[in-house]
Amino acid sequence: MKKIVAIALLSIAGVSLAHAAPTPEPSPRDRHAAECVAALEVHTQDLAKQVKSGKEASRAVLLDRLISGTAFVGDTYLHGSSDEKQARELANQALEAQKSLPAPELATRQAACADEGAKLFAASNGLQQAVVKRLAKKRMDKLLGAA
């Protein structure tokens, strides 16, 4: 009998979840963050290649760009957007869309996003900064194959 009650409760919960409110449309802030994360992602890939080829001077810039990108992700999360699936979809759409940008426009976006991400990082508290730095360093290790 207990088993039947448990199954019934799970079924009711499943029905409730199936009829949950749809995910709201991403805000302009979410879209902007995704565009910046995408622009910085492309730049970090290039910087990682430079570091791997022996250009150690690019290592500090790589970490800075990873910190900026991670700061956007953290800021978006702190402002209520915690739907990881939607965030990944937005970032993928932004990556695809930026492929059509002329190189100078992409470079301008990357520089502006790096600057904005650095400001987001600077405005965060010490705990948030520690988390962002840790995540950025883990990402750098993965990009450089040191994981």
C-alpha positions in Angstrom: 0.0 0.0 0.0 2.8 2.4 0.9 4.4 1.7 -2.5 1.1 2.6 -4.3 0.8 5.8 -2.3 4.5 6.7 -3.2 3.9 6.0 -6.9 0.7 8.1 -6.8 2.5 11.0 -5.2 5.4 10.8 -7.7 2.8 10.7 -10.5 1.1 13.8 -9.2 4.4 15.6 -8.8 5.3 14.6 -12.4 2.1 16.0 -13.7 2.7 19.2 -11.8 6.2 19.5 -13.1 5.0 18.8 -16.7 2.6 21.7 -16.4 5.0 24.1 -14.8 5.3 27.6 -16.2 7.4 27.8 -19.4 10.8 29.3 -19.2 10.5 33.1 -19.6 12.1 34.7 -22.7 15.7 35.8 -22.1 16.1 39.4 -21.1 18.2 41.9 -23.1 20.7 41.6 -20.2 20.8 37.8 -20.7 21.3 38.2 -24.5 24.1 40.8 -24.0 25.8 38.5 -21.5 25.6 35.6 -24.0 27.1 37.8 -26.7 29.9 38.8 -24.5 30.6 35.3 -23.3 30.6 34.1 -26.9 33.0 36.9 -28.0 35.3 36.2 -25.1 35.2 32.5 -25.7 36.6 32.9 -29.3 39.3 35.2 -27.9 40.3 32.8 -25.2 40.6 29.9 -27.7 43.0 32.1 -29.7 44.9 33.0 -26.6 45.2 29.4 -25.5 46.7 28.5 -28.8 49.3 31.3 -28.4 50.2 30.1 -24.9 50.5 26.5 -26.1 52.8 27.6 -28.9 55.2 29.2 -26.4 53.9 32.8 -26.1 53.8 33.0 -22.3 53.0 36.7 -22.4 49.5 35.7 -23.5 48.9 33.6 -20.3 47.9 36.7 -18.2 45.6 38.0 -20.9 44.0 34.6 -21.2 43.3 34.5 -17.5 41.9 38.1 -17.6 39.6 37.2 -20.5 38.4 34.0 -18.7 37.7 36.0 -15.5 35.7 38.6 -17.6 33.6 35.8 -19.2 33.0 34.1 -15.9 32.0 37.4 -14.3 29.3 37.7 -16.9 28.0 34.2 -16.1 28.0 34.9 -12.4 26.4 38.3 -12.8 23.6 36.8 -14.9 23.1 34.1 -12.4 22.9 36.6 -9.5 20.3 38.6 -11.4 17.9 35.6 -11.5 18.8 33.7 -14.6 19.7 30.3 -13.4 18.3 28.2 -16.4 21.6 26.6 -17.5 20.0 25.1 -20.6 18.7 28.4 -21.8 22.0 30.1 -21.1 23.9 27.5 -23.1 21.4 27.9 -26.0 21.9 31.7 -25.9 25.6 31.4 -25.9 25.5 28.9 -28.8 23.3 31.2 -30.8 25.6 34.1 -30.0 28.6 32.1 -31.1 26.9 31.2 -34.4 25.7 34.8 -35.0 29.1 36.3 -34.4 30.6 34.2 -37.2 29.1 36.7 -39.6 30.7 39.7 -38.0 33.6 41.4 -39.7 36.9 40.8 -37.9 37.2 44.5 -36.8 33.7 44.5 -35.3 34.3 41.2 -33.5 37.6 42.6 -32.1 35.8 45.7 -30.9 33.1 43.6 -29.2 35.8 41.4 -27.6 37.6 44.5 -26.2 34.4 46.1 -24.9 33.2 42.8 -23.3 36.6 42.2 -21.7 36.4 45.7 -20.2 32.8 45.3 -19.1 33.5 41.9 -17.6 36.5 43.3 -15.7 34.2 46.0 -14.2 31.7 43.4 -13.2 34.5 41.4 -11.5 35.8 44.5 -9.7 32.3 45.4 -8.5 31.7 41.9 -7.0 32.5 41.1 -3.4 35.5 39.1 -2.2 33.7 35.8 -2.1 32.3 36.2 -5.6 35.7 37.2 -6.9 37.3 34.1 -5.3 34.7 31.9 -7.0 35.1 33.6 -10.4 38.9 33.3 -10.2 38.8 29.7 -9.2 36.4 28.8 -12.1 38.5 30.9 -14.6 41.7 29.1 -13.5 40.1 25.7 -13.9 38.9 26.7 -17.3 42.4 27.9 -18.2 43.9 24.6 -17.0 41.5 22.7 -19.2 42.2 24.9 -22.2 45.9 24.4 -21.8 45.6 20.7 -21.1 46.9 21.0 -17.6 43.8 19.5 -16.0 
